[in-house]
Amino acid sequence: MEALAARLSQLDSQVEGAIRVVMFYDTLMRRRVDLPALARASASLAECVAGIRLHGTGRTVRFAPDGREASAPPPPAPTTTPITLDDEEIGTVWLERPDAPGPLDQLLLDRLAIATAAVVEKYGPARTTMADPALVELAISSDSDEGARARALRLLGFAADLPLRVVAVRSRLPLDQLGGLVCPGRPVKAAPLADVGVILATSVEPDRFPAGVRAGIGAAESPERSWREARTALRFTTPRQPVVHHDGLGALALLAQVSQDVTRDNADVAAIARLAGDPEDLETLDAYCATGSLRRAADLLHLHHSSVARRLEQIGKTLGIELTAPTGLVRARLALTAWRLLND
């Protein structure tokens, strides 16, 4: 490879040089090289630092023309090309020239990107984040038999002996981007099902969900039950608590099983529905129910505690509930939660 790179560097004809670049990467791919070998060979060919980065794992490989790993930080704007696989951008390749790009740099990067995608496809973990919705539905549906479910999970890239987390999400972000954020460096698949997004992963980092995303996380051993839990948990999310674990709901999860007619006919829920016409009162009640403390609610609302006390007194009269009493706070919390489920 080094001898070929040396010969390529002496060519004057761009056409002949382009053919040689293509042949160079064809040879590398036939030899089944790994990512460091690709970056090392590319750096030698280009006579400058070459780099590869995969978005899903965060892995970065950089080599200098002398074959050693590059230690200096890359320049702020190197010549880059995206790596795509199954129409999804999975990473980036680049060259770090101190001067203007060479005439064959773009071709070299295009071939490097293709070679990198081939390596990831053959030897990497789950190749892309987006998955066939039909396969995902087969994996999590309660109507699937165990044989079909096992085959679907295997095709999705999940080993039978690994735990599986199922997440139901509502997000304006693309699902592949979201999956990569909350499951960095681990097998993850995502697909849209109706109006809810599904993320399947061996583990999930809840604190990595970005603002504006609602997520319910299931944790049952079977994928179909975990999916039911995830959908239930999603219904309990709020702007104040956008990510909910089903395990953390406890007995509150029972509220999701109450019929809408029964919920709607409850006097406390009906009172909350009337209160909802005043967003300020609803926000005050929500803060008080979330904290269980007048002063902490005042801090949350950035108001003086006396102002919050006056509001809560009036809200309590409207609801017919003594909010400062322990049973009153429980009633208000349950009614507020049930009203939200009714209006999910």
VODOMI-861788 format. One record per residue: residue in one letter; z, y, x of N, C-alpha, C in turn. Coordinates in steps of 0.02 Angstrom, whole numbers, padded with zeros to 5 digits, always signed. Atoms other than C-alpha are relative to their C-alpha. Layout:
BEGIN
AZYXZYXZYX ...
END
This chain:
BEGIN
M+00000-00060+00042+00000+00000+00000+00000+00063+00044 E-00003-00058-00043+00043+00120+00140-00067+00013+00035 A+00066-00008-00032-00123+00085+00226-00051+00028-00048 L+00045-00027+00050-00217+00117+00064+00014+00073-00013 A-00018-00070+00011-00121+00278+00038-00027+00044+00057 A+00025-00038-00057-00168+00334+00213-00075+00010-00004 R+00072-00007+00006-00352+00299+00182-00018+00050-00056 L+00014-00046+00055-00347+00392+00015+00009+00073+00020 S-00014-00070-00019-00274+00546+00097-00056+00030+00041 Q+00054-00026-00042-00430+00560+00208-00065+00008-00039 L+00062-00004+00038-00558+00554+00067-00016+00072-00018 D+00021-00066+00019-00659+00711+00034-00027+00001-00071 S+00031+00002+00066-00748+00657-00125+00053-00010-00054 Q-00048+00007+00054-00644+00688-00282-00016-00060-00044 V+00020+00056+00042-00744+00558-00378+00023-00065+00032 E-00021+00061-00034-00715+00424-00248+00076-00003+00003 G-00072-00001-00001-00535+00480-00234+00030-00020-00067 A-00025+00019+00066-00510+00463-00422-00005-00075-00011 I+00008+00073+00007-00579+00286-00418+00053-00036+00041 R-00050+00032-00043-00462+00242-00276+00070+00007-00030 V-00066-00008+00032-00312+00314-00369+00009-00052-00056 V-00003+00049+00054-00352+00204-00519+00010-00070+00029 M-00007+00065-00031-00372+00052-00407+00069-00009+00030 F-00066+00002-00031-00210+00095-00318+00052-00022-00051 Y-00050+00017+00050-00108+00087-00479-00015-00067-00034 D+00016+00066+00025-00202-00065-00543+00030-00054+00045 T-00028+00048-00048-00149-00156-00386+00076-00003-00006 L-00073-00001+00008+00032-00100-00407+00021-00039-00062 M-00019+00033+00063+00037-00162-00587-00010-00075+00004 R+00010+00072-00007-00036-00331-00540+00056-00032+00041 R-00054+00026-00043+00103-00350-00411+00069+00003-00033 R-00062+00000+00040+00236-00322-00546+00057+00037+00036 V-00050-00039-00036+00328-00187-00450+00050+00029-00050 D-00050-00032+00042+00486-00106-00516-00006+00076+00005 L+00005-00073+00001+00519+00080-00546+00010+00031+00069 P-00006-00030-00067+00584+00120-00370-00063-00010+00042 A+00061+00013-00039+00430+00037-00294-00057+00045-00024 L+00051-00045+00026+00317+00139-00410+00009+00071+00026 A-00013-00068-00024+00401+00302-00362-00012+00005+00075 R+00010-00001-00073+00400+00257-00177-00074+00001+00018 A+00071+00003-00014+00216+00211-00177-00036+00065-00020 S+00030-00062+00023+00171+00367-00276+00015+00058+00047 A-00018-00053-00047+00264+00480-00156-00041-00006+00064 S+00041+00011-00060+00172+00402-00010-00072+00021-00012 L+00069-00017+00016+00005+00423-00097-00009+00076-00007 A+00006-00072+00013+00036+00603-00151+00024+00043+00058 E-00027-00035-00058+00123+00650+00013+00049+00055-00022 C-00054-00045+00023+00264+00735-00083+00049-00042-00040 V-00049+00037+00039+00419+00685-00180-00028-00016-00069 A+00020+00023+00067+00381+00584-00338+00062-00024-00037 G-00059+00017+00039+00503+00557-00480-00017-00033-00066 I+00006+00033+00065+00527+00451-00636+00067+00007-00035 R-00062-00003+00039+00654+00481-00774-00012-00031-00069 L+00003+00030+00067+00686+00376-00932+00052+00033-00045 H-00045-00036+00044+00760+00470-01079+00056-00045-00027 G-00049+00043+00034+00848+00321-01159+00059-00017+00043 T-00054+00019-00044+00951+00272-01007+00024+00058+00043 G-00018-00055-00044+00953+00439-00916-00014-00016+00073 R+00012+00021-00070+00897+00344-00759-00054+00044+00032 T+00048-00040-00038+00809+00451-00628-00012-00033+00067 V+00019+00029-00065+00714+00382-00477-00043+00051+00036 R+00038-00049-00040+00652+00501-00340-00006-00025+00072 F+00012+00021-00069+00572+00455-00174-00041+00051+00037 A+00037-00045-00044+00508+00557-00028-00059-00039+00031 P+00058+00034-00029+00343+00520+00062+00017-00049+00055 D-00019+00046-00054+00436+00434+00204+00032-00064-00026 G-00026+00062+00028+00497+00300+00083+00074+00000-00015 R-00072-00004+00014+00677+00359+00071+00013+00036-00065 E-00017-00034+00062+00764+00414-00088+00010+00074+00013 A-00006-00073-00007+00753+00602-00112+00070+00022-00017 S-00069-00023+00011+00922+00687-00097+00003+00072-00025 A-00001-00071+00022+00880+00871-00122-00016+00004-00074 P+00015-00007+00071+00879+00930-00303-00073+00019-00011 P+00070-00017+00013+00706+00942-00383-00009+00073-00014 P+00014-00070+00017+00623+01112-00405+00005+00010-00074 P-00010-00012+00072+00647+01197-00574-00059-00018-00043 A+00059+00013+00042+00468+01168-00633-00052-00041+00039 P+00051+00041-00034+00379+01021-00547-00057-00016-00048 T+00056+00022+00041+00211+00957-00609+00019-00065-00035 T-00026+00057+00036+00259+00835-00747-00051-00028-00049 T+00040+00034+00051+00179+00710-00867+00046-00046-00039 P-00043+00044+00039+00264+00620-01012-00019-00073+00005 I+00011+00073+00005+00283+00431-01018+00004-00017-00074 T-00001+00018+00071+00235+00365-01190-00008-00075-00008 L+00004+00071+00017+00257+00193-01265+00005-00006-00075 D+00003+00006+00073+00210+00149-01444+00006+00068-00033 D+00003-00068+00028+00176+00334-01477+00067+00037+00004 E-00065-00034-00009+00354+00381-01424+00007+00020+00073 E-00012-00023-00068+00395+00486-01272+00066-00031+00025 I-00059+00035-00025+00516+00379-01170+00024+00027+00067 G-00021-00027-00064+00524+00480-01009-00051+00047+00029 T+00043-00048-00035+00438+00590-00881-00011-00022+00072 V+00014+00008-00071+00353+00572-00712-00021+00068+00028 W+00017-00065-00029+00326+00714-00590-00012-00005+00075 L+00010-00010-00072+00272+00772-00417+00032+00066+00019 E-00035-00060-00024+00371+00899-00316-00036+00028+00061 R+00037-00031-00055+00245+00995-00213+00028+00070+00014 P-00023-00068-00017+00302+01151-00119-00054+00053-00014 D+00054-00048+00013+00130+01229-00151-00036-00020-00064 A+00038+00013+00062-00006+01218-00286-00017-00074-00006 P+00017+00071+00011-00047+01049-00365-00067-00017+00032 G+00062+00023-00029-00183+00946-00282-00051-00017-00054 P+00053+00012+00050-00350+00909-00368+00007-00067-00036 L-00008+00066+00031-00300+00728-00405+00071-00012-00027 D-00070+00009+00021-00118+00760-00452+00006-00023-00072 Q-00007+00018+00070-00145+00750-00639-00021-00072-00013 L+00021+00069+00008-00240+00587-00627+00054-00047+00028 L-00053+00041-00029-00106+00516-00513+00059-00006-00048 L-00057+00001+00046+00030+00565-00637-00016-00039-00063 D+00019+00038+00059-00066+00494-00784+00005-00075+00014 R-00003+00071-00017-00083+00326-00696+00072-00022+00013 L-00070+00016-00012+00099+00331-00640+00037-00008-00066 A-00032+00005+00066+00153+00362-00820-00019-00065-00035 I+00022+00062+00031+00048+00216-00882+00034-00060+00033 A-00032+00056-00036+00117+00101-00747+00074-00004-00016 T-00071-00001+00017+00296+00155-00786+00012-00029-00069 A-00007+00026+00068+00272+00120-00971-00009-00075-00001 A+00011+00073-00002+00206-00053-00929+00061-00036+00029 V-00060+00030-00029+00358-00090-00820+00057-00001-00051 V-00054-00003+00050+00478-00032-00956-00013-00050-00056 E+00017+00046+00055+00385-00134-01088+00014-00072+00020 K-00008+00070-00021+00391-00294-00985+00071-00017+00020 Y-00063+00019-00031+00558-00284-00898+00059+00043-00021 G-00054-00044+00020+00660-00145-00978+00038-00027-00060 P-00036+00017+00061+00786-00152-01121-00044+00015-00061 A+00038-00015+00061+00733-00119-01301-00047+00058+00014 R+00050-00045-00028+00571-00027-01271+00000+00069-00030 T+00000-00065+00032+00570+00111-01398+00054+00002-00053 T-00054-00006+00049+00695+00179-01522-00025-00013-00070 M+00025+00010+00068+00587+00184-01678-00022-00072-00011 A+00015+00070+00016+00567+00017-01764-00037-00004-00066 D+00033+00013+00063+00467-00058-01905+00052-00001-00056 P-00050-00001+00054+00563-00013-02065+00007-00067-00036 A-00004+00065+00033+00520-00183-02139+00045-00048+00038 L-00043+00043-00041+00604-00272-01994+00073+00021-00007 V-00069-00025+00007+00758-00160-02005+00029-00019-00068 E-00024+00018+00067+00771-00188-02192+00015-00074-00005 L-00012+00072+00000+00757-00376-02165+00065-00016+00036 A-00060+00013-00040+00898-00367-02037+00064+00019-00037 I-00061-00025+00031+01020-00273-02150+00004-00015-00075 S-00001+00012+00072+00972-00328-02326+00044-00059-00019 S-00042+00055+00025+01094-00434-02425-00042-00056-00030 D+00044+00050+00028+00943-00527-02495-00032-00045+00053 S+00031+00039-00053+00889-00595-02326+00041-00063+00015 D-00037+00060-00022+00932-00774-02277+00015+00007+00075 E-00024-00008-00069+01017-00798-02109-00055-00013+00051 G+00054+00013-00047+00863-00871-02026-00047+00060+00008 A+00044-00058-00001+00754-00723-02073+00035+00059+00034 R-00038-00055-00031+00892-00601-02022+00003-00009+00076 A-00004+00013-00072+00911-00684-01852-00067+00013+00035 R+00066-00013-00029+00723-00678-01820-00014+00075+00003 A+00012-00073+00000+00716-00494-01870+00040+00034+00056 L-00041-00030-00053+00859-00449-01753-00027-00016+00069 R+00029+00020-00064+00778-00546-01612-00063+00041+00015 L+00060-00041-00009+00613-00454-01639+00017+00073+00014 L-00021-00069-00013+00708-00290-01638+00031+00009+00069 G-00026-00004-00068+00779-00333-01467+00075-00010+00005 F-00072+00010-00002+00959-00379-01512+00015-00075+00009 A-00020+00069-00012+01036-00537-01441+00048-00023-00055 A-00040+00026+00055+01122-00651-01566+00075+00004+00014 D-00071+00001-00016+01288-00648-01472+00029+00070+00010 L-00025-00068-00010+01302-00457-01463+00024+00029-00066 P-00020-00034+00061+01401-00354-01590-00052+00052-00019 L+00050-00048+00024+01295-00239-01697+00033+00051-00045 R-00024-00054+00042+01341-00070-01769-00058+00026-00042 V+00050-00028+00045+01247-00002-01918+00023+00069-00021 V-00017-00070+00016+01243+00186-01950-00049+00025-00053 A+00042-00033+00050+01178+00274-02106+00004+00075+00014 V+00000-00070-00019+01124+00452-02067-00045+00041-00045 R+00044-00051+00028+01053+00607-02147-00006+00054+00053 S+00010-00045-00057+00976+00719-02015-00069+00031-00003 R+00065-00033-00008+00838+00845-01988-00031-00018+00068 L+00026+00021-00065+00822+00779-01810-00040-00064-00007 P+00036+00063+00000+00695+00641-01776+00049-00057+00016 L-00046+00056-00008+00781+00472-01787+00000-00028+00071 D+00001+00027-00068+00721+00416-01616+00041+00043+00048 Q-00040-00046-00041+00798+00570-01536+00074-00009-00013 L-00070+00008+00018+00960+00545-01631+00027-00066+00028 G-00022+00065-00026+00970+00361-01583+00013+00003+00074 G-00010-00007-00072+00949+00404-01400+00061+00040+00018 L-00058-00042-00014+01085+00535-01409+00066-00039-00009 V-00065+00031+00015+01222+00427-01487+00007-00069+00030 C-00003+00066-00031+01177+00264-01399-00034+00002+00068 P+00036-00008-00064+01130+00315-01221+00005-00063+00043 G+00000+00055-00047+01077+00174-01106+00013-00068-00029 R-00014+00064+00031+01102+00035-01233-00053-00015-00053 P+00051+00016+00051+00990-00060-01355+00013+00037-00065 V-00007-00038+00062+00959+00048-01509-00068+00001-00035 K+00061-00005+00041+00832+00047-01651+00016+00044-00060 A-00009-00045+00057+00807+00171-01792-00061-00004-00045 A+00055+00001+00048+00702+00177-01950+00023+00036-00063 P-00018-00031+00064+00696+00276-02113-00005-00051-00056 L+00001+00041+00060+00740+00185-02274+00014+00046-00059 A-00006-00047+00055+00709+00290-02430+00021+00068+00027 D-00021-00067-00023+00807+00453-02405+00056-00004+00052 V-00054+00010-00049+00929+00379-02277-00029-00030+00063 G+00020+00029-00063+00901+00346-02093+00048-00055+00020 V-00041+00056-00024+00964+00185-02014-00003-00003+00076 I-00004+00011-00072+01022+00164-01834+00036-00066+00011 L-00030+00063-00021+01057-00009-01764+00014+00004+00075 A-00018-00006-00071+01149-00016-01598+00057-00047+00016 T-00056+00042-00020+01268-00123-01498+00065+00039+00003 S-00058-00044+00002+01386+00025-01487-00023+00071-00014 V+00017-00068+00019+01391+00205-01546+00054+00047+00026 E-00047-00051-00023+01472+00361-01472+00002+00056-00053 P+00000-00048+00056+01522+00464-01627+00002+00073+00021 D-00006-00070-00020+01562+00622-01530-00066+00028+00026 R+00064-00023-00024+01380+00632-01475-00048+00020-00057 F+00042-00023+00056+01313+00666-01651-00003+00076+00002 P+00006-00073-00002+01244+00844-01648+00020+00032-00067 A-00018-00037+00060+01292+00978-01773-00055-00006-00052 G+00048+00004+00054+01210+00966-01942-00018-00070-00022 V+00015+00070+00016+01202+00776-01944+00058-00030-00039 R-00051+00039+00037+01296+00671-02073-00010-00073+00018 A+00006+00070-00021+01334+00493-02019+00059-00041-00026 G-00050+00049+00020+01427+00345-02093-00008-00062+00044 I+00003+00055-00048+01471+00204-01973+00035-00061-00028 G-00028+00064+00021+01497+00024-02026+00021-00040+00060 A-00025+00039-00057+01590-00100-01918+00013-00073-00018 A-00009+00070+00019+01582-00267-02010-00037-00045+00049 E+00032+00047-00045+01532-00423-01915-00072-00015-00020 S+00067+00016+00023+01378-00456-02022-00039+00065-00012 P+00039-00062+00008+01236-00327-02023-00005+00023-00072 E+00008-00021+00069+01215-00329-02212+00064+00033-00027 R-00063-00031+00022+01400-00292-02243+00012+00066+00037 S-00008-00062-00038+01402-00163-02104-00044+00055-00029 W+00044-00049+00032+01255-00077-02191+00031+00027-00064 R-00034-00023+00061+01351-00070-02355+00057+00048+00018 E-00054-00044-00022+01500+00003-02263-00026+00067+00024 A+00029-00062-00026+01390+00131-02175-00022+00047-00056 R+00021-00042+00057+01315+00192-02339+00060+00029-00037 T-00060-00025+00033+01487+00205-02416+00032+00056+00041 A-00030-00051-00043+01555+00301-02267-00040+00064-00001 L+00043-00060+00003+01406+00419-02275+00017+00043-00061 R-00016-00037+00061+01456+00468-02452+00064+00041+00008 F-00064-00036-00010+01627+00525-02389-00006+00056+00052 T+00006-00054-00050+01557+00644-02257+00000+00068-00034 T-00003-00069+00023+01584+00831-02278-00019+00045+00058 P+00013-00046-00057+01539+00986-02176+00058+00001+00049 R-00058-00001-00044+01715+00978-02108+00009-00066+00037 Q-00003+00067-00031+01703+00791-02070-00068-00033-00007 P+00069+00024+00008+01520+00752-02040-00012-00073+00021 V+00006+00069-00022+01548+00581-01959+00061-00039-00025 V-00054+00038+00030+01651+00450-02051-00008-00074+00018 H-00002+00072-00010+01699+00274-01997+00026-00034-00063 H-00024+00036+00060+01717+00152-02141+00070-00026+00012 D-00067+00026-00015+01869+00077-02054+00053+00053-00010 G-00049-00053+00008+01953+00247-02063+00013+00021-00071 L-00009-00019+00070+01936+00262-02251+00059-00036-00033 G-00055+00038+00032+02061+00127-02295-00011-00007-00075 A+00003+00007+00072+02101+00125-02480-00045+00052-00033 L+00045-00050+00028+01996+00282-02507-00068-00029-00016 A+00065+00030+00012+01843+00171-02498-00006-00028-00071 L+00001+00027+00068+01893+00101-02668-00028+00051-00050 L+00026-00052+00045+01845+00268-02747-00076-00006-00008 A+00073+00007+00004+01663+00230-02708-00021-00053-00050 Q+00016+00054+00047+01672+00080-02824+00013+00019-00073 V-00013-00023+00068+01729+00180-02976-00064+00026-00031 S+00062-00022+00033+01590+00210-03101-00001+00076-00009 Q+00007-00073+00008+01522+00386-03121+00029+00023-00067 D-00026-00020+00065+01569+00390-03306+00075+00005+00001 V-00073-00001-00005+01750+00347-03269+00022+00060+00042 T-00018-00056-00044+01756+00474-03128-00009+00067-00037 R+00016-00063+00033+01676+00611-03233+00051+00015-00056 D-00047-00010+00056+01800+00584-03377+00071+00013+00022 N-00068-00013-00024+01953+00603-03266+00016+00074-00003 A-00019-00070+00010+02047+00764-03304+00003+00039+00065 D-00004-00036-00064+02082+00808-03122-00069+00013+00030 V+00067-00009-00026+01901+00780-03071-00037+00054-00040 A+00032-00051+00042+01841+00885-03218+00025+00069+00019 A-00028-00064-00020+01959+01024-03163-00030+00024+00067 I+00032-00018-00063+01887+01018-02986-00071+00024-00012 A+00068-00020+00016+01713+01030-03061-00003+00072-00024 R-00003-00070+00023+01763+01191-03148+00016+00047+00057 L-00019-00041-00058+01842+01258-02989-00058+00010+00047 A+00056-00004-00047+01682+01224-02892-00045+00059-00013 G+00039-00060+00013+01604+01375-02975+00020+00058+00043 D-00024-00053-00046+01707+01482-02855+00004-00030+00070 P+00001+00031-00067+01659+01431-02675+00061+00018+00042 E-00057-00021-00039+01804+01530-02603+00062-00043-00017 D-00057+00042+00021+01934+01434-02706-00011-00072+00023 L+00014+00069-00021+01848+01269-02666+00012-00009+00074 E-00011+00003-00072+01851+01306-02480+00074+00002+00016 T-00072-00005-00011+02035+01354-02489+00033-00067-00016 L-00029+00065+00018+02079+01192-02579-00019-00053+00051 D+00022+00049-00050+01976+01091-02457+00039+00006+00064 A-00038-00011-00062+02064+01168-02307+00072-00024-00009 Y-00069+00021+00012+02235+01136-02385+00004-00076-00004 C+00000+00073+00005+02192+00956-02429-00013-00033+00068 A+00016+00029-00066+02123+00926-02254+00058+00004+00048 T-00054-00010-00047+02276+00993-02165+00068-00020-00028 G-00064+00015+00031+02418+00964-02289+00053+00052+00016 S-00047-00051-00021+02497+01124-02226-00028+00069-00018 L+00021-00067+00018+02491+01302-02290-00020+00040+00062 R+00015-00039-00060+02497+01379-02116-00061-00026+00037 R+00059+00027-00035+02370+01260-02040-00064+00015-00040 A+00057-00018+00041+02254+01292-02187-00019+00073+00012 A+00013-00071-00013+02274+01480-02156-00035+00009+00067 D+00032-00004-00066+02229+01455-01973-00073-00022-00005 L+00067+00026+00007+02077+01354-02023-00046+00050-00035 L+00039-00049+00039+02021+01490-02145+00000+00069+00032 H-00007-00065-00033+02066+01632-02026+00027+00053-00048 L-00033-00045+00048+02177+01711-02159+00075+00000+00012 H-00073-00001-00004+02359+01762-02169+00026-00052-00049 H-00026+00055+00041+02467+01623-02240+00022+00024-00070 S-00019-00026+00065+02528+01736-02380-00060+00004-00047 S+00060-00003+00041+02350+01762-02440-00020-00070-00024 V+00016+00069+00019+02320+01574-02440+00050-00025-00052 A-00051+00022+00048+02484+01546-02532-00016+00027-00070 R+00017-00029+00065+02430+01664-02671-00061-00035-00031 R+00059+00036+00025+02261+01578-02684+00019-00069-00027 L-00018+00068+00020+02339+01405-02692+00042+00000-00064 E-00039-00005+00062+02461+01461-02826-00046+00007-00060 Q+00047-00009+00055+02317+01520-02934-00043-00062-00011 I+00040+00061+00005+02214+01364-02895+00040-00055-00034 G-00043+00050+00031+02361+01254-02943+00005+00010-00075 K-00003-00014+00072+02373+01341-03112-00066-00020-00034 T+00066+00018+00029+02186+01317-03140-00007-00075-00007 L+00006+00073+00002+02197+01133-03099+00053-00034-00042 G-00057+00032+00034+02362+01103-03186+00036-00048+00046 I-00031+00043-00051+02430+01027-03025+00046+00043+00043 E-00046-00034-00046+02582+01079-02923-00019-00020+00071 L+00029+00019-00064+02495+01081-02755+00051-00007+00056 T-00050+00004-00054+02651+01106-02650+00043-00062-00004 A-00037+00063+00007+02728+00946-02716-00041-00057+00032 P+00037+00055-00032+02683+00784-02621-00048-00035-00048 T+00044+00034+00047+02613+00701-02777-00058+00045-00020 G+00053-00047+00017+02514+00858-02818-00054+00002+00054 L+00048-00001-00055+02433+00860-02647-00043-00064-00001 V+00037+00064+00004+02386+00675-02666-00051+00003-00057 R+00046-00006+00057+02311+00709-02838-00060+00045+00017 A+00054-00047-00018+02211+00857-02771-00049-00032+00049 R+00044+00033-00049+02145+00757-02623-00044-00052-00033 L+00039+00052+00033+02092+00611-02732-00053+00030-00046 A+00047-00031+00047+02012+00724-02862-00058+00034+00037 L+00053-00034-00039+01917+00825-02732-00048-00051+00030 T+00043+00052-00029+01854+00667-02647-00043-00033-00053 A+00038+00031+00055+01803+00587-02813-00055+00047-00026 W+00051-00048+00023+01712+00746-02865-00059+00002+00049 R+00053+00000-00050+01614+00745-02701-00043-00063-00006 L+00038+00062+00009+01566+00563-02726-00045+00004-00062 L+00038-00007+00062+01509+00606-02902-00062+00043+00012 N+00054-00047-00012+01398+00744-02834-00038-00014+00064 D+00034+00018-00063+01335+00651-02680-00075-00002-00012 
END
